[in-house]
Amino acid sequence: MPRKKIYNEQKRRFTMTLTETAIQWLEQKQVELGANSLSDVIERMAREKLDKK
């Protein structure tokens, strides 16, 4: 089954391992940004960084 498209791009599954400190930081950012998930936090932060270039 194809992954949901967002930002006109195909999504792909990606697994990573993080420390508890990193996870807590991402969870804090999730609340601050009103993001739906930790992956949404990473996506938003990456796109914000790219937009600033």
KATA-V427560 format. One record per run of one state. SS is the DSSP state (h for helix, s for strand, l for the rest). FROM is the first residue (numbers start at 1). TO is the last residue. If there is no record, write none. Layout:
ss={SS & SS}
from={FROM & FROM}
to={TO & TO}
This chain:
ss={l & s & l & s & l & h & l & h & l}
from={1 & 5 & 7 & 9 & 11 & 20 & 34 & 38 & 52}
to={4 & 6 & 8 & 10 & 19 & 33 & 37 & 51 & 53}
